[in-house]
Amino acid sequence: MSDSKIGSKAAPVRFEGVSKLFGKDVVAVDRIDLDVAAGKLVTLLGPSGCGKTTTLRMIAGLEMASAGRILIGGRDVTRLPATDRDVSMVFQSYALFPHMNVLENVMYGLTFSGFARDEARSRALHGLDLVGLRGFDGRLPSELSGGQQQRVAVARALVLEPQVLLFDEPLSNLDAKLRRQVREDIRAIQQDLGLTVVYVTHDQEEALAVSDEIVVMRNAAIAQIGTPRQLFEAPNDRFVADFIGEANLLACTIVAIDGQTATIDIEGYRHDLPSRGLSEGPATIAVRPSRLRIGDDRGIRATVAKATYVGVRMEYTLTGAFGQVFAVHEDVDAPLAPGAEVRMGFAAKGPVLLHE
């Protein structure tokens, strides 16, 4: 099994008007259309109960669609059982056999699929090489760290050479530092091998870090699809703005439209930004904490309600007639004190008008 062969089977996934109902009344997924390109990592992101895990399980064949079609590699798999779909899944719980060593765990799916023992062993050892666990083949899962156990689970899925590899909250059992390392490992393996991956998480930072594309889900439907940068810098609405990274939502008035540029006004402070098809009148903007400018002489009046030192930056809560915002500032040597009166403006690029 060579590195090139693993990714060569990567296949696209397509949902056409797919719904999933539990019983008569519970709509878990509501008529979604979705295209996952071959060789890309697409993340399903959203709060608990939004339908992301059900969507993943329908790709795997662990749940059957109530309506619509699911295609993998152009083949209609809507009614096929999990065993007849060329996909592998990495679970949140790792699901390793505690009485088997690492090599036996990785070989398990291969031997179950009818591979000869020597071939299964060769493939399993190569799989361990791919995830950086050469030499760990004789250890038991209990002798591994959480991150190493997760890599064993990834290797076990990889060696089956699936058309699509699925991840269900794979990092939720790891501490923060380990989460960062393992997500980098998963992303590197996916890119090196050209795998089609569908990845479920509720962690926005994780999604931004690993994804080619993110599908934000809400109330059993898709709220917005885009690259990490598109979703972060140009969210469609309040939900996406607030869910993808922290965002301050401020009421404003669009006072002028000039081509594709809108001029907004907040308490006499004016700022130009893309109009996004909106017209003059009341509106809402989203501003990231890093895009607020404290000390703008012509800015909006505000009061420092809270100041927190977090090492590499200061974090401020500012209040005013506009309500409350969260801002960050790189100057940790001359912090503002609570109660200080300041003026607040926006970076030239960053604030974005939202569709209601």
Secondary structure, DSSP 8 states (H G I E B T S, - for coil): --HHHHHHT---EEEEEEEEEETTTEEEEEEEEEEE-TT-EEEEE-STTSSHHHHHHHHHTSS--SEEEEEETTEE-TT--GGGS-EEEE-TT----TTS-HHHHHHHHHHHTT--HHHHHHHHHHHHHHTT-TT-TT--GGGS-HHHHHHHHHHHHHTT--SEEEEESTTTTS-HHHHHHHHHHHHHHHHHHT--EEEEES-HHHHHHH-SEEEEEETTEEEEEE-HHHHHHS-SSHHHHHHSS--EEEEEEEEEEETTEEEEEETTEEEEEE-TT--SEEEEEEE-GGGEEET-TTSEEEEEEEEEE-SSSEEEEEEETTEEEEEEES--SS---TT-EEEEEE-SS--EE---
